[in-house]
Every structure is written in C-alpha cells, then in structure tokens.
Amino acid sequence: LYLRQRSALNTLLGTHYYRDGSYLYVVDRHGRLIYHNNPKEVGTYALNNPAVREVMRGQRGAQQVRNNHQVAMLAGYAPVAATGWGIVAQRPTEATLQPLSRLMSAVIWNAIPLGVLSLLITWWFARRISLPLWQLARNVQDGEDTGNAISHVNGIRAWYFEVAQLKQAVLYSFNALQDRIGTLNRASRTDPLTGLLNRRGLQQALDALQAQGLPFAILTLDIDRFKSINDSHGHDVGDAAIVHIAEQMRRHSRETDVLCRAGGEEFLVLLPGVGIEAARQTGERLRQAIADEPFAPVGTITVSLGVAHFPSFHTDPEQALRLADKALYLAKEQGRNRVVVYPHAD
C-alpha cells in the first residue's frame, strides 16, 4: 500500500475533503500520519495534537485544537480498534461558525421590525396605563381651587380598577378638604356663642351689598343693664341671655337679613332694600318681642336700638354704621327700651 500515491485509502478518505478547509487524516497507534490530504504530511508525527493523543488512547470525542499552521480547528476523532488506527476529522472554527453568524444576523434583522413594533405597542399601553395616574398627580400638585380640582378629577377616565380606586380616594380627600375649608371659613366668620356673624363676616356682607349696589338699613341693638345681669346671676346666665337675644333676632328677621354680634352684648342687623321707616318698624317689633318674652332667671330683658341707613345717611358704609351706633347711644340716654332713628336732613 503506497500511502503517498493513489490508493484505495486515498480514494476512500479523499472524498471527505471540502473546499471550506475540512479534511480527514489517519494516524497509526504511534501517532504517525499514514494518510493526509497533503501528501507531504504523510509519515510525520502529530503527537502535539491533543486530538491525536486522545485517539491514540482509544478515546472518541471532539474538541477545539490548532493544526500545524496554528489555525483554530474543530476536531472530531474516533479509533479503529481492528487496526489500532485513529481517524481525525478537522474543520476550521471560522468556517464552522460562519453559517451561525449569518443565521444570527438574519435572525436579528428579521427581529428588528417585530422588536420595534413590540416597543411601540408596549409604549402605547404604558402611556394608556400611566395617563390617568399622571392626570391625578397633576391635579393634586397644581394647588388650584378645590372645586375646579374636583371637576378635573371627575373628568379623568379611570379605565382600570386601581386607578378607579385611587380616583375615589382623591375625590374623597378633596371633598373632605373642601368641607374642612368650608367649616374653617364659617368658623372664621361666625360668633361661636350665638352662631351669628362676627365682625369679619359683617365686613364680607357689607362688601357683597356694595358690590350689588343695594341700599340697606342698619339696626344696632344693645341689651339694657347687661352688667347687672352678669353681676346678679353670673356670666353663664349672661351668656344665655346673649343666646336668647340672638334667637329672637333670627325669629323676627328675613332670610336676606344679615345678623351679627358686634361684641359683648351688642348686636347689629343689616336690612337690604329696606327704607328708614320700615327699618324703624322692624326694630320696634323686635324690641317689643324681646320685652314680652320672659327669660328665667332674670325675668324681663329689654333692648335699645338705633337706626341708620346707607346711603341715605352717609355714602360710606362705615360712617353709616357709626351713625347707627350714635342713634343707639341716644336711645340709652333717653331711657332705654326704645328705638331711635339717627337725626338727619331728608
């Protein structure tokens, strides 16, 4: 058998040589090449090749090796037990991985449109999910009027359960805040003992009447000899007497009238759209009702009233209030338990 010449072994194994650099070679039990596609290699030893060493030991398998030219190769090997030979098939690593690289490139380029479409769909869904949350957060942070904020939150489309629950919680908080603000606003304008307006509430009422351009009559009212009630019966009875007068004022007034506790035992009533004579008659009815209503343990309580009018008496509301106070002092000086209209030129 001539190993360097054309032979049966050459014909059999040479058919496995490929142009991509793959080839077969055969070694004997001593590691000597007895066939190689390059005839110059025949007869040389390949003991430095780990695949050859493995096949000489009767092992079969595959591993990555470098050939005599230091080219990275993938080698598969198997022994021939009958002869003690070993057959090794080698292929360049680059040639092996090149189809895989082309496949990976094709997969990536084919996946890019799908990936972009997936990202767009994901972005759209994320925006749809986050939009109501962003709207809720914006309405909470803007610090706008509570009524407007409630209206805006009601307009938010809560299309999934969590946002619907959060929306209800925000609305509940806004409504609670609005109620609390309303309570504090009323408390800031209201006398805590009688529930009538205090001086701040009176000022707001005056501003509203002026803005509407409405004329109004003014009644100032003071409890006669209130100090003696406190001295004789105590401050608790004095407070009860103040509450009693406030109840009588409510009973004998209209819904549009403005009732105010000016301080201590002094009260004030604004009568929108009422003339001087009608205001005097209203004050007289109130005075008579209070005098006719027994109040235990004091007995009879009387009041003195002063009457003025805006703008008939003065074009400045504050000055008109002072004129009503002066009329009240005149009623005190004239003997109490009476209604006095401040003198003025018609």
PyMOL commands that set and color helices and strands:
alter all, ss='L'
color gray80, all
select helices_A, chain A and resi 8-14+39-41+50-56+93-141+146-154+161-189+199-212+226-233+235-251+276-292+317-333
alter helices_A, ss='H'
color red, helices_A
select strands_A, chain A and resi 23-27+33-36+61-66+72-80+85-92+216-223+258-263+266-272+303-310+339-341
alter strands_A, ss='S'
color yellow, strands_A
deselect
rebuild
show_as cartoon
